[in-house]
Amino acid sequence: MTPDGADPRTADATTDPSSGHFPEEGQVDFDAETVDEQAAQTTAAGPDADTRVAELTADLQRLQAEYVNYKRRVDRDRDLVLQNAKFSILSALLPVLDDVDRAREHEELSGGFKAVADSLERIVSGEGLVKFGARGDEFDPRLHEALMHALSSEVDRTSVDKVVQAGYQFGDRVVRPAMVTVVDPDPSGADQVGAPVPEGADEAVEDAED
């Protein structure tokens, strides 16, 4: 017997669907309210969980973006250091290249010296050093340094007449401008093309190198 005098077997039967007995109406209402409360708690926790997931995802994306930017900066700085090192080394080799040009101009470039000179020019060219400056080129103050000007009716634009010293460029950076004499168009028709380089110009170039 239960404390309230009911038969335990009868009490158990009320909770056993196979017995044909079902819980009282009040008991059903109580269970439904409990389920509703749990559902409400789960629903209330849902938005918080979604918000947390969104926050963590945003943090992960931010960290990933910061890492990508950091890697780009490191790569850019590494390339800049490499380019500056090459620029310095190639700049130091310019006097040697000038000697090679002078030897070639005087037809003194032969034998083993020629082989060494060809190898040197091939190496610096492979590293990105570009030689420029030739007669007939349009004068560009960014690339050429004019030692003197002359007038000529045979040109229609300011042009290079003679290259006293070749210029060199590394990428978009001018290592050294070309030292040249320049001819300008002469509207009067006077012809002074090929005016001689001022006396002492070559010596001034050599002094500048020293």
Backbone as CSV, one residue per row, in Angstrom:
resi,resn,N_x,N_y,N_z,CA_x,CA_y,CA_z,C_x,C_y,C_z
1,MET,0.852,-1.201,0.000,0.000,0.000,0.000,0.878,1.238,0.000
2,THR,0.441,2.228,-0.628,1.143,3.520,-0.625,0.689,4.294,0.555
3,PRO,1.431,5.372,0.889,1.061,6.161,2.056,-0.341,6.692,1.990
4,ASP,-0.864,6.956,0.792,-2.232,7.483,0.709,-3.262,6.374,0.629
5,GLY,-2.852,5.107,0.788,-3.778,3.988,0.823,-4.033,3.361,-0.517
6,ALA,-3.386,3.822,-1.568,-3.613,3.245,-2.893,-2.747,2.038,-3.088
7,ASP,-3.217,1.098,-3.879,-2.482,-0.122,-4.186,-1.309,0.241,-5.089
8,PRO,-0.055,-0.146,-4.705,1.097,0.179,-5.560,0.957,-0.344,-6.970
9,ARG,0.340,-1.558,-7.094,0.215,-2.093,-8.445,-0.712,-1.238,-9.287
10,THR,-1.726,-0.675,-8.610,-2.638,0.203,-9.337,-1.947,1.488,-9.725
11,ALA,-1.060,1.992,-8.804,-0.325,3.223,-9.097,0.629,3.026,-10.262
12,ASP,1.292,1.839,-10.267,2.212,1.572,-11.375,1.466,1.450,-12.682
13,ALA,0.245,0.891,-12.599,-0.514,0.656,-13.814,-0.906,1.956,-14.478
14,THR,-1.002,3.005,-13.663,-1.409,4.286,-14.245,-0.325,4.877,-15.133
15,THR,0.931,4.411,-14.948,2.045,4.933,-15.756,2.474,3.964,-16.838
16,ASP,1.777,2.833,-16.941,2.139,1.807,-17.929,1.117,1.819,-19.034
17,PRO,1.467,2.265,-20.244,0.509,2.314,-21.340,-0.082,0.950,-21.654
18,SER,0.672,-0.139,-21.419,0.169,-1.468,-21.760,-0.964,-1.903,-20.834
19,SER,-1.063,-1.235,-19.715,-2.111,-1.611,-18.756,-3.450,-1.007,-19.090
20,GLY,-3.418,-0.102,-20.068,-4.663,0.552,-20.421,-4.985,1.741,-19.570
21,HIS,-4.131,2.096,-18.640,-4.321,3.249,-17.781,-3.374,4.356,-18.207
22,PHE,-3.790,5.582,-18.142,-3.002,6.730,-18.566,-2.919,7.729,-17.437
23,PRO,-1.945,8.611,-17.460,-1.810,9.604,-16.402,-3.008,10.525,-16.369
24,GLU,-3.228,11.086,-15.199,-4.317,12.027,-15.048,-4.034,13.279,-15.860
25,GLU,-5.049,14.061,-16.104,-4.930,15.260,-16.938,-3.931,16.255,-16.349
26,GLY,-3.951,16.386,-15.028,-3.012,17.304,-14.384,-1.574,16.901,-14.600
27,GLN,-1.321,15.594,-14.556,0.039,15.109,-14.780,0.493,15.397,-16.203
28,VAL,-0.368,15.267,-17.180,-0.032,15.559,-18.569,0.309,17.028,-18.728
29,ASP,-0.467,17.888,-18.096,-0.185,19.319,-18.182,1.175,19.646,-17.582
30,PHE,1.538,18.999,-16.499,2.826,19.262,-15.850,3.977,18.875,-16.763
31,ASP,3.878,17.677,-17.401,4.950,17.231,-18.294,5.073,18.147,-19.493
32,ALA,4.018,18.623,-20.053,4.038,19.514,-21.206,4.715,20.825,-20.853
33,GLU,4.422,21.319,-19.651,5.059,22.565,-19.228,6.571,22.393,-19.093
34,THR,7.003,21.228,-18.597,8.441,20.960,-18.454,9.125,20.932,-19.812
35,VAL,8.494,20.275,-20.766,9.045,20.215,-22.118,9.120,21.597,-22.727
36,ASP,8.089,22.401,-22.499,8.083,23.757,-23.051,9.216,24.592,-22.468
37,GLU,9.453,24.405,-21.144,10.529,25.154,-20.518,11.890,24.769,-21.092
38,GLN,12.111,23.468,-21.304,13.376,23.003,-21.881,13.552,23.513,-23.316
39,ALA,12.478,23.492,-24.065,12.539,23.992,-25.445,12.870,25.471,-25.461
40,ALA,12.252,26.203,-24.510,12.528,27.636,-24.447,13.988,27.900,-24.105
41,GLN,14.543,27.095,-23.175,15.947,27.259,-22.811,16.870,26.963,-23.995
42,THR,16.530,25.911,-24.730,17.335,25.548,-25.900,17.275,26.646,-26.954
43,THR,16.061,27.181,-27.161,15.903,28.246,-28.145,16.660,29.488,-27.726
44,ALA,16.622,29.768,-26.416,17.335,30.937,-25.917,18.837,30.770,-26.070
45,ALA,19.347,29.567,-25.903,20.782,29.316,-26.041,21.228,29.323,-27.489
46,GLY,20.318,29.059,-28.423,20.662,28.979,-29.843,21.284,30.245,-30.379
47,PRO,20.645,31.396,-30.257,21.227,32.635,-30.769,22.575,32.960,-30.131
48,ASP,22.745,32.682,-28.851,24.026,32.918,-28.193,25.121,32.066,-28.816
49,ALA,24.801,30.805,-29.077,25.784,29.914,-29.703,26.134,30.388,-31.110
50,ASP,25.098,30.809,-31.863,25.365,31.309,-33.214,26.228,32.566,-33.179
51,THR,25.954,33.430,-32.213,26.740,34.652,-32.080,28.192,34.328,-31.747
52,ARG,28.372,33.366,-30.858,29.728,32.977,-30.476,30.488,32.392,-31.659
53,VAL,29.814,31.551,-32.426,30.440,30.956,-33.619,30.822,32.050,-34.604
54,ALA,29.930,33.030,-34.783,30.223,34.131,-35.703,31.426,34.937,-35.223
55,GLU,31.519,35.169,-33.907,32.649,35.915,-33.363,33.962,35.173,-33.567
56,LEU,33.938,33.865,-33.288,35.156,33.071,-33.471,35.567,33.009,-34.934
57,THR,34.575,32.907,-35.813,34.872,32.879,-37.248,35.500,34.194,-37.694
58,ALA,34.945,35.303,-37.189,35.499,36.611,-37.527,36.932,36.753,-37.004
59,ASP,37.185,36.254,-35.790,38.544,36.299,-35.237,39.506,35.490,-36.093
60,LEU,39.068,34.307,-36.509,39.920,33.455,-37.343,40.218,34.121,-38.676
61,GLN,39.195,34.724,-39.270,39.400,35.403,-40.551,40.345,36.590,-40.396
62,ARG,40.229,37.320,-39.290,41.106,38.457,-39.056,42.554,38.003,-38.883
63,LEU,42.745,36.919,-38.106,44.094,36.397,-37.921,44.687,35.909,-39.236
64,GLN,43.855,35.285,-40.043,44.336,34.797,-41.335,44.740,35.969,-42.230
65,ALA,43.932,37.032,-42.238,44.260,38.209,-43.042,45.540,38.867,-42.548
66,GLU,45.714,38.935,-41.216,46.929,39.523,-40.661,48.153,38.704,-41.048
67,TYR,48.031,37.401,-41.061,49.158,36.547,-41.437,49.513,36.738,-42.917
68,VAL,48.471,36.814,-43.762,48.723,37.012,-45.191,49.423,38.344,-45.421
69,ASN,48.966,39.401,-44.741,49.602,40.716,-44.882,51.035,40.690,-44.358
70,TYR,51.240,40.004,-43.241,52.590,39.895,-42.683,53.521,39.180,-43.666
71,LYS,53.051,38.093,-44.253,53.870,37.340,-45.200,54.201,38.190,-46.425
72,ARG,53.223,38.974,-46.879,53.488,39.850,-48.023,54.540,40.900,-47.686
73,ARG,54.459,41.472,-46.479,55.450,42.465,-46.074,56.843,41.848,-45.994
74,VAL,56.925,40.644,-45.420,58.218,39.968,-45.309,58.797,39.688,-46.693
75,ASP,57.962,39.187,-47.604,58.431,38.895,-48.961,58.868,40.176,-49.666
76,ARG,58.079,41.250,-49.485,58.430,42.519,-50.122,59.739,43.072,-49.571
77,ASP,59.910,42.994,-48.257,61.154,43.491,-47.647,62.348,42.656,-48.086
78,ARG,62.138,41.337,-48.195,63.239,40.467,-48.628,63.649,40.813,-50.064
79,ASP,62.651,41.025,-50.930,62.960,41.385,-52.316,63.659,42.742,-52.382
80,LEU,63.225,43.682,-51.531,63.838,45.007,-51.539,65.300,44.939,-51.115
81,VAL,65.578,44.139,-50.083,66.966,43.975,-49.630,67.811,43.352,-50.737
82,LEU,67.267,42.352,-51.413,67.994,41.695,-52.500,68.266,42.664,-53.640
83,GLN,67.250,43.454,-54.022,67.424,44.405,-55.117,68.445,45.479,-54.762
84,ASN,68.418,45.959,-53.524,69.382,46.971,-53.103,70.808,46.416,-53.099
85,ALA,70.940,45.150,-52.685,72.265,44.527,-52.699,72.786,44.405,-54.134
86,LYS,71.928,43.984,-55.044,72.329,43.884,-56.447,72.701,45.252,-57.007
87,PHE,71.895,46.247,-56.660,72.148,47.610,-57.141,73.533,48.079,-56.702
88,SER,73.876,47.830,-55.454,75.178,48.269,-54.932,76.328,47.561,-55.635
89,ILE,76.182,46.250,-55.819,77.259,45.483,-56.461,77.437,45.899,-57.917
90,LEU,76.317,46.038,-58.636,76.402,46.419,-60.043,76.964,47.832,-60.198
91,SER,76.619,48.719,-59.275,77.154,50.084,-59.320,78.669,50.066,-59.169
92,ALA,79.168,49.198,-58.294,80.609,49.117,-58.076,81.349,48.573,-59.300
93,LEU,80.644,47.859,-60.169,81.280,47.271,-61.352,81.306,48.216,-62.549
94,LEU,80.650,49.372,-62.448,80.578,50.274,-63.598,81.951,50.744,-64.080
95,PRO,82.887,51.091,-63.204,84.218,51.490,-63.712,84.898,50.387,-64.525
96,VAL,84.693,49.151,-64.116,85.276,48.033,-64.870,84.637,47.940,-66.251
97,LEU,83.329,48.119,-66.304,82.628,48.081,-67.591,83.061,49.244,-68.478
98,ASP,83.342,50.396,-67.871,83.840,51.538,-68.654,85.208,51.223,-69.252
99,ASP,86.048,50.554,-68.476,87.365,50.157,-68.996,87.212,49.201,-70.175
100,VAL,86.263,48.312,-70.075,86.011,47.377,-71.172,85.560,48.139,-72.417
101,ASP,84.671,49.125,-72.227,84.209,49.926,-73.373,85.360,50.675,-74.028
102,ARG,86.244,51.264,-73.212,87.370,52.001,-73.780,88.325,51.061,-74.525
103,ALA,88.553,49.895,-73.953,89.422,48.922,-74.630,88.807,48.476,-75.947
104,ARG,87.499,48.284,-75.970,86.830,47.884,-77.211,86.885,49.009,-78.237
105,GLU,86.735,50.250,-77.772,86.775,51.400,-78.686,88.143,51.550,-79.337
106,HIS,89.176,51.208,-78.615,90.537,51.323,-79.151,91.040,49.990,-79.716
107,GLU,90.118,49.049,-79.880,90.438,47.739,-80.465,91.535,47.024,-79.687
108,GLU,91.498,47.153,-78.392,92.473,46.484,-77.536,91.844,45.299,-76.793
109,LEU,90.620,44.968,-77.184,89.903,43.881,-76.509,90.101,42.594,-77.304
110,SER,90.998,41.745,-76.848,91.300,40.512,-77.578,91.839,39.466,-76.613
111,GLY,91.893,38.245,-77.101,92.467,37.155,-76.318,91.700,36.873,-75.041
112,GLY,92.462,36.571,-73.982,91.838,36.228,-72.714,91.080,37.392,-72.100
113,PHE,91.569,38.609,-72.324,90.885,39.788,-71.804,89.492,39.898,-72.405
114,LYS,89.353,39.587,-73.684,88.051,39.641,-74.348,87.098,38.598,-73.759
115,ALA,87.622,37.414,-73.490,86.783,36.363,-72.922,86.273,36.764,-71.540
116,VAL,87.155,37.354,-70.738,86.746,37.812,-69.408,85.722,38.940,-69.512
117,ALA,85.969,39.871,-70.425,85.060,41.000,-70.601,83.683,40.528,-71.060
118,ASP,83.659,39.585,-71.996,82.379,39.056,-72.474,81.618,38.356,-71.351
119,SER,82.347,37.601,-70.529,81.710,36.905,-69.409,81.135,37.905,-68.400
120,LEU,81.894,38.956,-68.114,81.435,39.972,-67.169,80.177,40.658,-67.680
121,GLU,80.180,41.043,-68.936,79.015,41.719,-69.512,77.800,40.791,-69.540
122,ARG,78.038,39.516,-69.788,76.928,38.558,-69.807,76.348,38.377,-68.410
123,ILE,77.203,38.348,-67.411,76.737,38.158,-66.027,75.920,39.358,-65.548
124,VAL,76.444,40.571,-65.741,75.722,41.751,-65.261,74.417,41.941,-66.028
125,SER,74.419,41.570,-67.292,73.181,41.648,-68.061,72.149,40.659,-67.530
126,GLY,72.637,39.461,-67.154,71.729,38.464,-66.600,71.152,38.871,-65.261
127,GLU,71.867,39.723,-64.537,71.388,40.218,-63.244,70.465,41.419,-63.384
128,GLY,70.243,41.870,-64.623,69.273,42.952,-64.838,69.862,44.306,-65.153
129,LEU,71.188,44.397,-65.316,71.800,45.681,-65.647,71.675,45.925,-67.151
130,VAL,71.103,47.061,-67.513,70.861,47.388,-68.923,71.662,48.624,-69.297
131,LYS,72.425,48.500,-70.365,73.229,49.612,-70.864,72.410,50.429,-71.857
132,PHE,72.532,51.737,-71.791,71.795,52.572,-72.745,72.644,53.782,-73.124
133,GLY,72.215,54.420,-74.187,72.924,55.587,-74.707,73.527,55.293,-76.063
134,ALA,72.974,55.895,-77.113,73.494,55.702,-78.469,73.207,56.956,-79.276
135,ARG,74.016,57.188,-80.251,73.831,58.365,-81.100,72.477,58.285,-81.793
136,GLY,71.762,59.408,-81.806,70.446,59.451,-82.430,69.301,59.265,-81.450
137,ASP,69.603,58.801,-80.237,68.546,58.672,-79.228,67.964,60.047,-78.899
138,GLU,66.680,60.081,-78.639,66.073,61.333,-78.201,66.582,61.665,-76.802
139,PHE,66.959,62.921,-76.614,67.507,63.326,-75.330,66.433,63.258,-74.255
140,ASP,66.777,62.597,-73.156,65.873,62.460,-72.020,66.654,62.863,-70.772
141,PRO,66.286,63.967,-70.148,67.052,64.422,-68.975,67.050,63.438,-67.821
142,ARG,66.123,62.493,-67.832,66.111,61.473,-66.776,67.180,60.414,-67.024
143,LEU,67.590,60.274,-68.293,68.543,59.227,-68.657,69.892,59.781,-69.112
144,HIS,69.906,61.014,-69.576,71.126,61.579,-70.158,71.569,62.821,-69.390
145,GLU,72.870,62.975,-69.322,73.465,64.192,-68.773,74.223,64.874,-69.906
146,ALA,73.732,66.054,-70.288,74.313,66.762,-71.431,75.572,67.501,-71.021
147,LEU,76.680,67.208,-71.725,77.948,67.895,-71.481,78.037,69.180,-72.288
148,MET,77.360,69.195,-73.462,77.327,70.394,-74.289,76.190,70.273,-75.287
149,HIS,75.782,71.407,-75.832,74.712,71.456,-76.834,75.261,72.067,-78.119
150,ALA,74.724,71.600,-79.246,75.028,72.181,-80.552,73.719,72.296,-81.320
151,LEU,73.742,73.031,-82.424,72.552,73.225,-83.250,72.733,72.529,-84.586
152,SER,71.633,72.012,-85.107,71.692,71.344,-86.414,70.334,71.453,-87.079
153,SER,70.372,71.723,-88.390,69.128,71.760,-89.167,68.709,70.366,-89.602
154,GLU,69.543,69.361,-89.331,69.252,68.001,-89.773,68.454,67.202,-88.745
155,VAL,68.188,67.797,-87.617,67.393,67.089,-86.605,66.136,67.892,-86.316
156,ASP,65.077,67.190,-85.978,63.819,67.861,-85.662,63.468,67.738,-84.181
157,ARG,64.384,67.191,-83.422,64.197,67.076,-81.973,65.570,67.026,-81.316
158,THR,65.620,67.348,-80.063,66.884,67.304,-79.330,67.347,65.857,-79.227
159,SER,68.531,65.592,-79.741,69.007,64.220,-79.849,70.431,64.085,-79.342
160,VAL,70.803,62.849,-79.058,72.169,62.544,-78.634,73.068,62.547,-79.858
161,ASP,74.187,63.273,-79.761,75.153,63.299,-80.852,76.282,62.314,-80.591
162,LYS,76.887,62.404,-79.421,77.990,61.514,-79.091,77.846,61.054,-77.640
163,VAL,78.105,59.768,-77.419,78.058,59.209,-76.070,79.466,59.206,-75.510
164,VAL,79.704,60.033,-74.510,81.019,60.092,-73.879,81.171,58.962,-72.866
165,GLN,80.086,58.663,-72.159,80.093,57.569,-71.186,78.706,56.935,-71.170
166,ALA,78.657,55.619,-71.299,77.382,54.921,-71.352,76.628,55.027,-70.024
167,GLY,75.323,54.970,-70.128,74.480,54.951,-68.935,74.012,53.535,-68.655
168,TYR,73.569,53.313,-67.429,73.101,51.984,-67.036,71.828,52.106,-66.203
169,GLN,70.978,51.124,-66.386,69.702,51.101,-65.685,69.482,49.716,-65.090
170,PHE,68.908,49.690,-63.892,68.608,48.429,-63.214,67.121,48.440,-62.865
171,GLY,66.353,47.647,-63.599,64.904,47.706,-63.432,64.414,49.078,-63.853
172,ASP,63.665,49.741,-62.988,63.197,51.092,-63.292,64.072,52.156,-62.630
173,ARG,65.231,51.744,-62.113,66.142,52.674,-61.443,67.350,52.968,-62.332
174,VAL,67.671,54.232,-62.461,68.852,54.627,-63.235,70.069,54.518,-62.328
175,VAL,70.968,53.615,-62.684,72.199,53.456,-61.903,73.125,54.638,-62.168
176,ARG,73.213,55.019,-63.442,74.035,56.161,-63.826,73.522,56.703,-65.149
177,PRO,73.314,58.012,-65.252,72.881,58.564,-66.543,74.018,58.534,-67.551
178,ALA,73.664,58.501,-68.816,74.680,58.541,-69.868,75.158,59.978,-70.051
179,MET,76.473,60.150,-70.154,77.051,61.467,-70.407,77.194,61.634,-71.915
180,VAL,76.528,62.664,-72.446,76.424,62.792,-73.899,76.590,64.245,-74.324
181,THR,76.884,64.404,-75.614,76.745,65.711,-76.254,75.429,65.695,-77.005
182,VAL,74.829,66.856,-77.141,73.454,66.933,-77.643,73.362,67.924,-78.791
183,VAL,72.518,67.629,-79.766,72.214,68.567,-80.855,70.752,68.947,-80.763
184,ASP,70.493,70.238,-80.943,69.131,70.771,-80.926,68.744,71.216,-82.328
185,PRO,67.462,71.192,-82.659,67.024,71.706,-83.966,67.383,73.188,-84.104
186,ASP,67.864,73.549,-85.285,68.249,74.939,-85.549,67.299,75.538,-86.574
187,PRO,66.371,76.368,-86.134,65.411,76.943,-87.082,66.054,77.851,-88.122
188,SER,67.260,78.345,-87.864,67.913,79.242,-88.831,68.553,78.489,-89.982
189,GLY,68.693,77.154,-89.827,69.293,76.360,-90.895,70.779,76.161,-90.746
190,ALA,71.398,76.775,-89.760,72.841,76.573,-89.547,73.082,75.143,-89.095
191,ASP,74.189,74.597,-89.553,74.489,73.189,-89.271,75.728,73.090,-88.400
192,GLN,75.516,72.613,-87.175,76.649,72.409,-86.280,76.677,70.981,-85.746
193,VAL,76.130,70.045,-86.533,76.114,68.645,-86.103,77.540,68.145,-85.955
194,GLY,77.745,67.362,-84.932,79.067,66.788,-84.732,80.044,67.751,-84.123
195,ALA,79.549,68.781,-83.454,80.453,69.716,-82.795,81.335,68.956,-81.825
196,PRO,82.591,69.299,-81.740,83.514,68.518,-80.909,83.167,68.605,-79.435
197,VAL,83.508,67.553,-78.734,83.326,67.535,-77.289,84.283,68.541,-76.688
198,PRO,83.846,69.358,-75.748,84.740,70.351,-75.160,86.008,69.713,-74.619
199,GLU,87.082,70.428,-74.775,88.364,69.908,-74.324,88.330,69.685,-72.810
200,GLY,88.755,68.519,-72.411,88.766,68.204,-70.989,87.520,67.496,-70.516
201,ALA,86.545,67.245,-71.414,85.308,66.583,-70.990,85.585,65.168,-70.532
202,ASP,86.430,64.446,-71.306,86.741,63.068,-70.925,87.447,63.030,-69.577
203,GLU,88.351,64.016,-69.366,89.050,64.037,-68.088,88.088,64.319,-66.944
204,ALA,87.083,65.159,-67.207,86.105,65.469,-66.174,85.314,64.225,-65.804
205,VAL,85.018,63.396,-66.815,84.292,62.158,-66.557,85.117,61.236,-65.675
206,GLU,86.438,61.112,-66.031,87.299,60.238,-65.234,87.455,60.742,-63.818
207,ASP,87.533,62.067,-63.659,87.644,62.636,-62.316,86.388,62.360,-61.514
208,ALA,85.241,62.430,-62.182,83.982,62.160,-61.481,83.907,60.730,-61.008
209,GLU,84.476,59.800,-61.797,84.478,58.402,-61.408,85.349,58.194,-60.181
210,ASP,86.511,58.873,-60.164,87.403,58.733,-59.029,86.772,59.313,-57.776
